[in-house]
Amino acid sequence: MGKKLFLAAAAVVLLSLPCAYLLQAERQTPDREPLRTLTAYIKAAYAHDLRKAYRYIAAEDRRLKSEAVYLREKGPFSGFTLDVARKLAELIEARLLHTSNQESRMRVNLSVRLPDASSLSSLLLDWDEERLNALPLRAQHKILAAVDDLIRAGKLQMLEGEEEFAVVKEGNSWRVLFDWAAGLRIVLGARVPTAEAIEAAPVVKETNVQPNELFTVTYRIKNRTGQPIITRIIHRVEPEELKRHLEIIQCGLLLPVKLPPQKEMEFTSTYMVRGDFPEGAKNLNITYEFQAAR
């Protein structure tokens, strides 16, 4: 996700995303092995340490979504931003409500309490990763000290809620199951002017997502001419009746864009498919149509 989108993730995390829940298995129970896996995964995912988090995802999900695609869609943190997110992840608490076995998988219900990332926006520069990582060490240490002060004083704001998610056993290990295959298949495309002045294509042509899951798509765009071009982009969503169930969280192509001559650029957009999309819907096409700006 990266940059300011950490705030958007915090806003939906208590709705359906299992990636921000840390399960602390204080009691010795027969479920301690899957809970240990969940603990490792959830801490890494909340902190956006996504290469580590990806290792704990079920094989059937990883067959649909490679590590490279997963990283592009979620946006890993790095540097000082990652350090701060890791510190917050360690504060997440959860209480096990109950578990249930369904064939080869286990469903886990939790009551969770986690840091409200948006409450730290002013301290953390609106979670702008580029600005945070560019801070001098002295400024970074000052921010970490301020977070520590909030924690010691009990003034760090927290969010509370309940969540259910699944784990599956693979050999002697347990993995987190998103079941992307049962979700919505997103197919991405691009339409450019017939004059071939603009070249555009999605970096990844399709992906699978579950309801209320944030995902980021990237388009590479090139001005093939020797002159600057100003273009505006229209989002085409098909089938049309599903358009209202797709929310644009952040888009770098909502306003007209000036493309320098003979230069390739990348633009990203982050979406979320709402949980109320019609039952039985399996495919959604998103096409970026490039038109000459006037």
N, C-alpha and C positions, 0 to 999 in steps of 0.2 A: 504494500500500500504506500508507505513512505510519506514523508513530509506531513502536511496538514491532515491527511486522510486518517491518521491515527485517531483523530477526534471523531470522525464518522464511524470508525470501527467501534469506538467506545459507546457510541450512541445506540448501536444495534446489537451489541454483544450479549445483552441480557434477553434478547428476543429468541435467537436460535443458533448463534455461532458457538460451537464448542471450543473455539480456539482461544478463549480468554478465561478458561476456568482451571484453577489449580486445585487438585484434589489432594488433601493432606490425610493420608491414611494413618491415623494415630493408633488405631486399634489393630490388633493382629486378627485378621479375618481370612476366610478362604479366598477372598477376592483381592488379596494384597498384591499379587503379581500384575493383573491388569491395571490396578490403581497406580502402581509404580510407573507403568508405561504412560498412563494418562498424566501423571505428575510431570514427567520429563517432557512430554510433548507440549502440554499446555503452557508450561513456563516458557519454553522456547518460542511458541507461537505468539503468546501475548507480547513478548519482547521483540517480535519480528526477527528472531534469529532463525530464519526460515530454512536454511540448509539443514540445520539440526532438526527442526520440526518435521521436515519432509521425511526423514528416516523413520518416523513413528506412524506414518500413514499406511493404511492397509494396501497390500499389493494390488488388489483389484481396482482400487482407486488410482494407484500410481501407473497402472497400465493405460488408463485413460488420459492422465495428465502427467507429463514428464516434469522433472525437477525444474528445468529451464522455464517451462510454461508456468508452473506454480510460482516461481520467483517473480516472473513478470507480472502475474496477476495480483500478487499480494504485496510486492514491494518490500524487500528486506531492508532493515535499518543497518546502519554501520556507524563506526566511530563513537563519538560522545552520545549521540541520540540512542544508540543501542545500549550504552552503559546505563543511561537514565531509565530506559524501558525495562531493562533487566532488574534494576533496583525496585521499580514498582511491581514487577511480576512476583518478586519474593514476598510481597505483602498480601497477595491474594489468599483468601481462606475459603474453605468449602466444607460443608457437612454432608455426609452421605445419607441420603434419604432411604433409598432401597435399590436393589438390583434385580433383574429378571433375565433368565436364560431363554433364548430363542434359537434352537438348533445350534449352529456353530458360533453364534454371536451373543453378546451380553449387553443389555441395556442398563444404563446407570443414570439414576436421578440424583441431582445434587441441589442443595441450597448453597448459594455462593455469595461472597462479599469481595469486591475488588475495587482498586483505586479508580476514581473518576478522573480520567485524563484531561477532560475539558476544564476542570477546576484549576489545573496547573498551566493553562494557556498563557497567561501573562508572564509567568515565571520562565516558561520554556518557549518563548518567541512563537506562539501559536503552533508549536510542534513543526516548525520549518526546519527540516533536516539539514539543508545546506547552510543556513545561518547558524544553527546550533553547532555543527561540526567545525565551523570556521572560527568559533570563539577561542580566544587565547586560554591557556590552561588556567590562569588565575580566575577568569570569569566562569569557566566550567566548574572549578572547585567551589566557587561561591554558590552556584546553583545547587550542587549536590549537598552542600552544607545547609542550604535553605530547605531542601526536601527533608533532610534529616531532622531539622528543627520542627517542621510540621508533624513528622511522625512521632517524635518524642512528646510533643505537646498534645497529641491526639487530635490535631486539627486537619489532617489530610482527609478530604471528602471521599466517601466510599459509595459504591452502588451495590444494591442487593437484589437478588432474584433467584429463580429456580431454573434448572436446565436438565434436559435429558439428551444423551447421545449414546452411541454404540461403539463397542470394541469387538474385535474378532481375534481368534487364536490362530497363529501361523507357526506351526512347529511347537517350540517351547516358549514362544513369545506372544505377546498381545499387541495389536495395532489398532489405531483409531480409524473407524469407518465413517466416511462421509456419504458413501453410496452415490457418487456422482452419476453413475449410469442410470439411476432412477430419477435423476433430476431433469433439468432442461438443457437441451443441446443448442448452443449459440453458434450460428454461422455468420462470419463477418465477410464483408465485401466492399468494393469501391467502384464508383463510376466517375470517369473523368471526361472533360470536354473532348469532342471528336478531333479537335486540332492537334491533339497529342502534345500539347504544351506542358501538361502536368502528368507526372507518373505517380501513382499512389497505390498502396496495397497494405493490408494488415500484416503485421509480423507473424502472428499466429492466426490461421484462418478459421479455427473453430475451437470451442471449449465446452465443458459441461459444468453446470453450477446447480446448487441447491437454493431453495427460497431463502431470502434475507442474507445471502452471501455476497459480500463485496467482491467484484472482480474488475481488473484493469486491462484494457486493450491498448495496443500500440500500433500506430500507423506510420509508415515511412512514406514521405512525400518529397518529390523532386521537381523543381522547375527546370525543364529541359531547354528553355530558351536563353538568350543572352540578355534579357531584360527582366526586371522585377515584375512579379505577377501578384495581384491581390485577389484572393479567392475566398469565397464563403462556402461553408459546408452545411448541407442539409442531411439530417439523420432520417433515413428511411427504415421503418420497422414493419416487418411482415411476419405473421398475419397482422393486419391492422387492429384487430380486436384485442391483441395482446399488448399494444403500445402503452396503454394506461397502467399496465402492471410493471413496466420497466422504468426505473428512476435513474436519472443522471445525477450522480453524486458530485462529480467534478469533471470538467471537460476543457481541454486546451483548444478546442476548435469551435466554441460557441460563437465567437466573434470573427469577423473577416481576418484572414491571415496574410501577411506579406511574405512571399517566397522569394529569396534572393536568387539571382540567375545561376544556373548550373550547380545548385547546392541541394543536397539531400538533408532533410530534417525529420525528426521523430516527434510525434505528438501523442499524448496519452489521454484516455477518458476512463473514468471509473463509474461503474453501474451497479445497481442492485435490482434483482428480480424480486418483487414483493411476494410475500407468502400467500397472497390471495389469488395468485394466477390460477386459471381454470384447471380443474382436475382433468387429467388426460392430455393436457398440452405437453408436447415433447420437443418441439422445434421452434426456434425463434431466429429470424434473419435480421441482422443489423447492417445496413449499407450506408456508407458515407458517399454522398453525391457532391462533387466539387463543381462549383459554378463561378463564373467571373463576377467579381464584386462590382457593384455600380454605386 
